[in-house]
Amino acid sequence: MERNKLLSYINYFMKSLNLFIIVCISLIMARTTYLISNSNNAREFLEQIPALPGKPEYTVIISISTYIILWLVMEFKEKIYDRKLCTMIFFYCIEFLLCTVLLITLNMSYNGILLVVIADIIYHIKYKNNRLIFLSIMIVIYILCDYEFVSLKFNIVPFQKYLIYYNMSIQNYVLGIKSMLTSINIMVFILYVVVLMRIQIDENEKILVLNDKLNKANDELKVMNIKLQDYAEKTEKMTETRERNRLAREIHDTIGHALTGIIAGIDACLTIIDYSPESVKNQLTIISKVARQGINDVRRSVKALRPDVLENSYLKDAIEKMLDEMRTTSKCNIIFENEIGELKFDSDEEDAIYRVIQESITNSIRHGKSTKIYVTLYMKKKDLILIITDNGVGCKDIKKGFGIQHMRERVELLNGTINFEGKNGFTIIAHIPIRWGDNYDKSVNCR
């Protein structure tokens, strides 16, 4: 911040110094012209110069007003927000035109004003290639806009000729001051460039430091993501293990208990069948009750495993509710095409259909980054066909993770098949044989 203020002060001092030099040179040229015109030495002066001098009042007014306009153009350029290259070129063309008018008015006696424009170019043009192009052009112009070079082609009254009217000591004094001010202007320009380069070097170093911090943060984020993914996989495995243990307990407590009772009853029947047939009938009745109770226990356990949404509503409503929630949370366009109508199947079939759709949609949004997903259901003979396709990134090398493995297991338990394709987006096609129980609506469309 302090260096930026210093840069502004140097720039303001350079502009003020150039204004002072231009005022002094134009006043000397105008005053000398007036003095020569009012003396008897006008003819002698005209014989010594290669061209007629301009009107004194025009020299002062044009040179000072042109420089003030140039200063105002530079200040206006600081206020605008549009820093496109074409806009900057437009302003630099105006500045160059004003400099040309100023140099011609002063008879090429002072070209230090070009250093102000060069400093302005260095500050405003950030891209290295563009800056080099403009700097090269302005440096060439600065070299060419010297009196000694221009006078070879054009007839111009040199500044030194205006000093002939004065004695030698005044001439030396004026030329010495002009040379000193020109040197100061060059040194101030060099100081401006050095400070500006130092500021830009510091900014580049800060950018490098910030980039290093950003790269480190990205690396740490990648590590955390890997750890989070590992944690999620471990959590999923632990959840699966707990679920298996719970299922094992359920099987042990229900089916195991029922089978134990049935086996014990059958053994008792085998023992008494020869001498007490009536007792066998009673025993078989008891065994039948135990078997029915076991079936009821199994049904209750399976029912507890069903998703709550299926427990409280029909499959079609449950799917539509799930898709609505997915649309709201992910902003993904999910299109559901149900060509079957009412979806009334056995519990295990409904569970499999619901879970496959749920897992597929989740994978499409989370891993495939999909914005559009199609879910299609239709019948083909005795098979329900489920097709889920998306416009995501796809996956050429499909790895069998927990999600895909669970979908395959659910479908295969129903003697169905499921296929995956990841070339253009991701597509899942499942064929599920339907047992057509009492829940199925016979009026549905079949292919």
C-alpha angles and dihedrals in degrees: 000000000000091000091051089054090048089051091052091050092050091049092049091048092050092051092047092048091052091049089053092048092048092049092049095047094045092047092049091049093046095044092047091050090052093048093049091047091052094046132067093251098079095103092048090050093050091052090057098050127072096222142020114272120239125253109287096228091049091052093056098040097044096044096047096040092046091053092047090051089049090052092049091050090054092048092048090051089057091058100051121091097206104094098166117144094246091054092049091049089053092054093045090052089054091048092049091049091051091048090051091053090048094049092048091048091052092045092243089292092133128028098166089106087076089066089063090055092045090052089050091052092049091052101045105036107075102176112090098220094048091046092052091050094051093042092051091051094048094046091052089049090048091054094045094047093072119118095232091056099040093046089064089068105025135041106244131164107240120226091239091063090062088060095057088088090066129066121265096261093054090046091053091045094052094044090047093052091046091050091047093050091047090052091048089051091052092048092048089050091051090048090050092052092047093050091045092050090049091052092049092047090052091049091050090050091050090049090051091050091049091048090052091050090047092050090049090049090050091049091049090047091052090051091048091048090052091049090046091050091049090049091050091050091048090048090050091050091048090049090050091049092050090048091051091049090049091049090048090053091047091050091046094048097044115022093028092051093046094046091048090054092046092050092048091049093049091049089052091050091052089053099050102030094096099053105022114035092165090058089052090058091053090047092050090051089055091047090051091053091049091050092049091048089051091052090050090050091051091049090050091051093048090047090054089055094056119103112263092237091059091047092056102036145020121281094251092051091045092052093047091048092050092048091049090054091048091050092051098046099039103030086227120147105237116185117198117198113186111182094169101067115209111030104213114153139138117295097255091049093050091047092052094047093047095046094047091052092045094049093044094051091047092051093046092054099037102039105015096046087219124180097186129038130180121205114189129183125184140144126249110186104302096341128092109221116209117188122182118179133168141183095236131126093282126209124252094188105047111202119202102239127170093275096052092041092052092049090051092048093049093051095043091051085064091048090253134130132231129193132191129207125182107177104101102021113312127301130190121191118186127184111198120182110223120215092209097224125177091284094065118103108228092205096070121118118257130191 
